[in-house]
Amino acid sequence: MNSVYANYSREDLIREIERLKAKGSSVTDEKAYRNRILNNAIALRKTFSDVLSLLMKSGQKDVIDQSLLIVLKFFDVDRVYIGNYEDDKPTFDFTHEVTGQGVISMREDLLVGMPKKDFPWWIKTINDRKDIVIDDVTRMPEEAIAEQKILMLQEVKSLLVIPIFFEGDINGFIGLDSVKKRRNWSALDVENLRMLTDIISIAIEREMAQGMMEHSMKQVLRSEAKFQIIFDKLPWGVELYDEKGILLDINNADLEIFGTTREEAIGLNAFENPNIPDWANVKLKNGEDVEFLLKYNFKKVAEKGYYSSTVTDQIKHLRVKGVVLKDTQGQQLGFFYIVFDDTESYHKTEEIQYNLTKLKAAVDTGESVIWEYDIATDSLSVDFSLNDDVENSLFLTYLKQDRFGCMADFIETLHPDDQYKVYNRQFKRLLTGEIDKYVSVYRRIFDGKVYWLNSNVRAYRYTEDGKPSKIISYTSNITDQREIELELLKVKEADKLKSAFLANMSHEIRTPLNAIVGFSDLVAEADDPEEQATYLDIIHKNNDLLLNLIGDILDFSKIESGMLKYNIEDVSIRDLCTEVYMGGTLKVKPGVKLLYDRNSPQVIVRTDPQRITQVVTNFLNNAIKFTEEGSITIYYETVEDTLKVSVKDTGIGISEENRPRVFERFIKINDFHQGTGLGLTISKTIIEYLGGTIGVDSVKGEGSTFWFTLPLHYKGINA
C-alpha cells in the first residue's frame, strides 16, 4: 500500500496506467505495480468470497458484524462501523461496529442519538455523495471542528468513510478508523471499500426488511412489553388467540375463572367452545369486535371434553369482550377476549332486588351503623338494634356511649382537614334540599384515635318547602381497609424505587468494570513503569468502587431478608475512629484536610464494632466524595448516657428539601457521583437496631454534619 502510487486519486491512477502503457517504464516499477495490483486482486477476491459466503447463509446471525470483521482484517485497520440516519429524523446512530484488539468501543456510551446539527460537515459531505478521506485527524478542515473533537476523543488518527446507498438514496455510511497509526489512503483503498460496501449493503437491506417485519409483528401481536401488563397485572381474564381461533396465551386471572391450567388451555380453539354463541364466532371471523353477557355452563365443557376444570356443576355469569387485532393493511392477525367474572355481582344484584326494602334499613353485623338526624329537634341518634357484636368493637362501643346528641357534637369530632368538605360542601347542601344524597369518605377522631368512615347519606321525608325533615346515613368503619390501602401505596412506591435502583445499578457497575477491563489491556501494552503504575492505580480505585457497590447491595439484601447479623461486644470508640481516620487519609482529595484528635478521651460502648465502623466509614466516604476543598473532621462526645459520633465536612451541603430524604432507600441526591443510594439507608438500619438515632445537619453550599448516637450501655440481645 506504500508504493509510489499510494497517494494517487482514482483518476490520477487511471491516467498513470495509460501513460505507462504508452511510454513504457522501467521493468522494476512495472513489476512492482503489477505485483501490487495482483496481490490486491487476490486478497480482494478472497474477501469477496468470505463475505458472500456469509450472505448465502440466510439463518446466520450477526451477518453484518461478521462481514465487518472480514473488512477490518482486509484493510488492517482498528475499527469498522456503519452509521445510519433518515432524512426526517434529527439524529443518527452507529448501528454496527467491530474493533480490533485493545481498541475500546464507544458506540453504546457515546455514539448514540447524535444530533445531525452538531456534525454539519460530516452529514453534508455524505449527503453530497462524497467520500471522507482523512490521513491526519489533526489537520482536518476548519468547518469540521465538531467532527474533529469526537474523533480525537476516540483517539482516531486516520479515517476513510464512504456513503451507503439504499434504493438509490443515501441512508448512511461505512467507515474505517486507524487508531494505532496514521494511514495514507490510496485511490485503491477507496475503490476496494466501495466494492465491498456494495456487497455488504445487501445484508443491510435484508436486515432492515427483516427488522421492519419483526417489529410490525411484535408491535401488533407479540409485543412482550405491552402484553406483560395485560397478562400479569390486570385482575380480569385475558385470552390471546391467532386468526384461526387457537389460544396462544392466557393470564392467571383467566385460569382462575375457568379452573384450569396453562398447559390444559394453550392450543384450545375458541370457535369450538360449547358456551360461546355462534353469532359471536361469526363476527370475530369477519373481523368485528363483540361484547356480550355469557352464562357459562361448566357441565357443557365437561360433557364435550373441551378441557379439564376444577369447577364442576356450576354456572358463572361473565361479561366478555372480544377485540380483533389487525395490521396496518387491515389484515386480521388474531383477537383477544377480556373476561370479567360477574358471578358474585350477579348473585348480589338478584339478592338486592329480592330484599330491596329490607336492605335499605338493615345492616350486616360488623362495624357499620345506621344513624338518624332529626333536623327540627337537632337530635342525632344511632340505631344499634341490627348490630350483634357491639361489645367487641371499640368503634361501636364508643358510639354507643351516647356522646353525640346534636350536630355540633358531630362537627367537633370531624378531622380538621375534612370538616369543610363533609359539612359545608355536602351536609349543608343536603339540608337546603340542593341534593338528596351523597357518599363521603372522611375521618373522625374519637379519644385521640383517627377513624376512617364511609357514609351513604340520604334525605328522608320532606317538608312543604322541599327541605328534608330527617336525614339517614349508613356508615361503615373502613379504618383497617384504608390503612391496608395506604400500606399498599407504600409498597408500590418501594417497588418503583427498586426498579429505578436496578436500572441505575446497570450503569453504576458497568462504569468501573469498563475502566478495569480497559486499563487492564493498557497495562499489558505499556512499557513505562510510571505509566503502568498510573493504570494500576486506576484499576485499584475502580476495584474498590465495585467492591463497595456490591457490598452495599449484599448488605441491603441481608437487611431485607432479616439475615444481617450483629456481634455485640465492648468497643473502644477512640480506636475505632482512629482506624477509620487512618484509612481515610489515603482517600481525601488534594486541598482537603482530614482532621481527628487521636488523643480524644477513651470511651467504651457495648455495640457491634464491624457495623459501627461501616457507618462511620460511610459517613467519611460521603464527605470525601462531596468535599473539594476545606476540611473533614471526625469527632465524638458523650452526653449523659449517650455517645454521639459525627463527621463534619465543608463540602457542597444538602438543600432543605432534600435533607429529609437522604436516609430513604435507593435515594441519590446527586446523580453525578457514583454509588448505590443505599449506604445511608443501611447506616440508619444498623444504628436503629443498636438502639441509637441518626441524622444530618446541613446548609447547602456550606457543608454537612452526619451524626449518630448510641447508648453507652446497650441492652439489646447479644448476637
C-alpha positions, 0 to 999 in steps of 0.5 A: 500500500506504500508504493509510489502510487499510494497517494494517487486519486482514482483518476490520477491512477487511471491516467498513470496506467495509460501513460505507462502503457504508452511510454513504457517504464522501467521493468522494476516499477512495472513489476512492482505495480503489477505485483501490487495490483495482483496481490490486491486482486487476490486478497480482494477476491478472497474477501469477496468470497468470505463475505458472500459466503456469509450472505448465502447463509440466510439463518446466520446471525450477526451477518453484518458484524461478521462481514465487518470483521472480514473488512477490518482484517482486509484493510488492517485497520482498528475499527469498522462501523456503519452509521445510519440516519433518515432524512426526517429524523434529527439524529443518527446512530452507529448501528454496527461496529467491530474493533480490533484488539485493545481498541475500546468501543464507544458506540453504546456510551457515546455514539448514540442519538447524535444530533445531525446539527452538531456534525454539519460537515460530516452529514453534508459531505455524505449527503453530497455523495462524497467520500471522507478521506482523512490521513491526519485527524489533526489537520482536518478542515476548519468547518469540521471542528465538531467532527474533529473533537469526537474523533480525537476523543476516540483517539482516531488518527486516520479515517476513510468513510464512504456513503451507503446507498439504499434504493438509490438514496443515501441512508448512511455510511461505512467507515474505517478508523486507524487508531494505532497509526496514521494511514495514507489512503490510496485511490485503491483503498477507496475503490476496494471499500466501495466494492465491498460496501456494495456487497455488504449493503445487501445484508443491510437491506435484508436486515432492515426488511427483516427488522421492519417485519419483526417489529410490525409483528411484535408491535401488533401481536407479540409485543412482550412489553405491552402484553406483560401488563395485560397478562400479569397485572390486570385482575380480569381474564385475558385470552390471546388467540391467532386468526384461526381461533387457537389460544396462544396465551392466557393470564392467571386471572383467566385460569382462575375463572375457568379452573384450569391450567396453562398447559390444559388451555394453550392450543384450545380453539375458541370457535369450538367452545360449547358456551360461546354463541355462534353469532359471536364466532361469526363476527370475530371471523369477519373481523368485528369486535363483540361484547356480550353477557355469557352464562357459562355452563361448566357441565357443557365443557365437561360433557364435550371434553373441551378441557379439564376444570376444577369447577364442576356443576356450576354456572358463572355469569361473565361479561366478555369482550372480544377485540380483533387485532389487525395490521396496518393493511387491515389484515386480521392477525388474531383477537383477544377476549377480556373476561370479567367474572360477574358471578358474585355481582350477579348473585348480589344484584338478584339478592338486592332486588329480592330484599330491596326494602329490607336492605335499605334499613338493615345492616350486616353485623360488623362495624357499620351503623345506621344513624338518624338526624332529626333536623327540627329537634337537632337530635342525632341518634344511632340505631344499634338494634341490627348490630350483634357484636357491639361489645367487641368493637371499640368503634361501636362501643364508643358510639354507643356511649351516647356522646353525640346528641346534636350536630355540633357534637358531630362537627367537633369530632370531624378531622380538621382537614375534612370538616369543610368538605363533609359539612359545608360542601355536602351536609349543608347542601343536603339540608337546603334540599340542593341534593338528596344524597351523597357518599363521603369518605372522611375521618373522625377522631374519637379519644385521640384515635383517627377513624376512617368512615364511609357514609351513604347519606340520604334525605328522608321525608320532606317538608312543604318547602322541599327541605328534608325533615330527617336525614339517614346515613349508613356508615361503615368503619373502613379504618383497617381497609384504608390503612391496608390501602395506604400500606399498599401505596407504600409498597408500590412506591418501594417497588418503583424505587427498586426498579429505578435502583436496578436500572441505575445499578446497570450503569453504576457497575458497568462504569468501573468494570469498563475502566478495569477491563480497559486499563487492564489491556493498557497495562499489558501494552505499556512499557513505562513503569510510571505509566503502568503504575498510573493504570494500576492505580486506576484499576485499584480505585475502580476495584474498590468502587465495585467492591463497595457497590456490591457490598452495599447491595449484599448488605441491603439484601441481608437487611431485607431478608432479616439475615444481617447479623450483629456481634455485640461486644465492648468497643473502644470508640477512640480506636475505632475512629482512629482506624477509620481516620487512618484509612481515610487519609489515603482517600481525601482529595488534594486541598482537603484536610482530614482532621481527628484528635487521636488523643480524644478521651477513651470511651467504651460502648457495648455495640457491634464494632464491624457495623459501627465502623461501616457507618462511620466509614460511610459517613467519611466516604460521603464527605470525601466524595462531596468535599473539594476543598476545606476540611473533614473532621471526625469527632465524638462526645458523650452526653449523659448516657449517650455517645454521639459520633459525627463527621463534619465536612465543608463540602457542597451541603444538602438543600432543605428539601432534600435533607429529609430524604437522604436516609430513604432507600435507593435515594441519590441526591446527586446523580453525578457521583457514583454509588448505590443510594443505599449506604445511608439507608443501611447506616440508619438500619444498623444504628436503629437496631443498636438502639441509637438515632441518626441524622444530618445537619446541613446548609447547602453550599456550606457543608454537612454534619452526619451524626449518630448516637448510641447508648453507652450501655446497650441492652439489646440481645447479644448476637 
